[in-house]
């Protein structure tokens, strides 16, 4: 695993958004229809970086849609969780520093800091706005 710099995370967030846009993710129904699938980044068989779509158990006997950017170099670098029952979303990222507006909660053995931002909305369009904002502040 490698440290994730701001430059790396900017590229990752751009690729993540590109996949969401290419998959036309606009509603929770769009996420639901893609559960269990993944999309290779740049059709790259060499590096196997991909965005995966899942549905996982969450708190208070609910579930969340989870969209994750994974790569052999970084592991899970960027993730979105959308919980419709509890009406919130989270953007979770790893970075070698702390990003303004994000709450750090764990540091891995390499020095990447896991951070999250809660959004009081469960609409994929609002999450994509946050990802665009993330890309612009890095």
N, C-alpha and C positions, 0 to 999 in steps of 0.2 A: 504494500500500500504506500501511497505517496501523500505528502501534504498538498492541500488544495489552496492555491493562491486565488486572489481576487480575479486575476486574468483567467484562470482555469474555471472558476465558478461562473464567470460571465459567459464563457463558451458553452458550458454545460447548461446554463439556464436558457441560452438561445436555442440549443439543440432540443431541449425539453419542450420549449414552446413550439418549435417547428413541428415536432411530433404531434402535439395536441391540436395544432391547427390543421395538419395534414389528415389527422383522424377525425376532424370536424367535431371535436368535443365541445359541446355547448350546453348540454343538460346532463343531469344525473342519469337519465335514460341512456345517453350516449356512453357514459362510463360503464353502466350495467351491461351493455351489449358487448363490451370489450374485456370484461373480467376473464382472467385466465389466459390473456394473450400478451405478447410483447412485440415491440418494434425495434429492429436493429437501427442503430444510428448510422446514417450515411450508407446503409446496406453494407456495413463493414464486418465481414466475416473474420478479418484479421484480429480485430481488437475486441469483438463481442460486446461492445457497449450497447446498452439497450434501455428502453423505457418499457416497464411492465405495468399491467393493470390487474388489480386484485380487489377482493372484498374480504376484510378481516374483522374478527371480533374486536369490539371496542369496550369502553366503560359502560356501566349501568345496563348490561344486557342488550347493547346495541351493536351495530357494525359500522365500519367506515370503508368507503372506497379509497384505495391506496394506489397512487401512481408514483412509481419510483424510477429514478435514473440510476442505473448500476453500471459499473465498469470494472474491469480487472485491475486497473491502476488505482482507483479511488474507492471501490466498494460502493455503498449507497451514498451518493453525493448530494442528491436533491430528492425530496419526497413531498407529496401532497396527500393529505388525508382529509376526506370530506365525510362528515357524519350528518346525515339528513335528519335523524331522529332528535339529535341534540342541537341541531341548527348551527353548526360551526364547521370551519375548515382550519387546517394548519398547514403552514409551509415549513418544512424542516430541511435544514441544510448543514453541510460541513464546510468549514473554512479555517484557515490557519490563524485567523484573527476574529475579532468580534464585530459584527455588522450592526450598525445603528438601527434600532427598531426591532431587533431580534433578541430573544432571551437565551443566553447560553445555559446548557444544563449538563453537559458532559464533555470531557476532553479524552480523546483516544490516545493510545500509546505513542502515536507519531506526533501528536500536538494539534491535530485538527479539533476544532470545537464544534460540537453539535449545538445547533441553535434553532429556535422555533419562533414563529409568529402566528398568533391565533387571529382568525378573521371571523367575525360574527355574522357569517353568511355561508350557506352551503351551495352556492351557485358556482359552477365551474368558470363562468365568465368573470366573476369577481376574483377568483383565484388566478386566472390568467392575467388580469390587470396587475395583481401583486407581482407576478413573475416578470411582467414587462418593467415594472418599477424597479424590481430587484436588478434586472439587467442594466438599467440606466444608472443605478447608483454605484455599481461596481467599477 
